[in-house]
């Protein structure tokens, strides 16, 4: 059997697709399982023994044109996949699956041009991992449990985090808390000033705080450090790969994060996640699902949710969904974890 999983969305979406790979590998150990993703998320799949080939599709770069699309199609068709799973519901994924599959293509009933798939499954209101696992129901596989995604940091990644532990004089995970303050979307970001107040509350406690994120989050993290009175805060934003960040989170007592990719990194490595939900809600299916995880959100707001992804600004200017979350409550939850 040859399987292709198409997921060209963000890092969190790729992480939440990994249980599909894990179940297929367990059920069909001798099969060929390939994963199509974008360049930025491909680093998450490095060293993954459940994936035979990571195929990079630069849909916003070198493969953006129509000729680039059909160049990828030509390459994939040579594999003669028995099953192609369209995890992403956009038209580009539908067309890739349509042109590439040999035997069967599967996606959701609400995918763009879903009639082009050979089979569809109902897109239901439940955790995204369970939705993704529904895609293999046509193979007679019914998996109704949330399976933790597996990531595989290398020995070099682990040595990198060993160096951070040594540099910060950390001897155990109880001495470290990770905070991921960034997000692409404004309405998903807990305000900078509130992060600063939260970190100041931690000042009297004897643990280090590691700020994590991508290169775009580095200015935010630097500004937080500049304005906090807590001297035990360090920024690693833009200095670690995603797998290195996963390893750092794994060795932390807790992760405080917005509704963004680090949340799913935390779940993948089994660290307690303290998630801050603003414009989005758990009903969308991207909530933390680990034992002891905690979601802070303001229920009962007429304006919430205002979008299923996030927005560049709060349209009603109050930003109550984030502003009404109390730093003192988050701090108390951190204290439970260390």
Secondary structure, DSSP 8 states (H G I E B T S, - for coil): -EEEEE--S-HHHHHHHHHHHHHHHHH-TTSEEEEEE-HHHHGGGTT-TT-SEEEE--TTTTT-SHHHHHHHHHHHHTT--SEEEE-S-SHHHHHHHHHH-SSEEEEETTSTTGGGSSEEE---SS-HHHHHHHTTGGGT----S---------HHHHHHHHHHHHHTT--SGGGEEEEE---SSGGGS--HHHHHHHHHHGGGSS-EEEE---GGGHHHHHHHHHH-S-SSEEE-TTTS-HHHHHHHHHTSSEEEEESSHHHHHHHHHT--EEEE-SSS-GGGS-S--STT-EEE--TT-TT--S-SS--SS-TTS--HHHHTS-HHHHHHHHHHH-
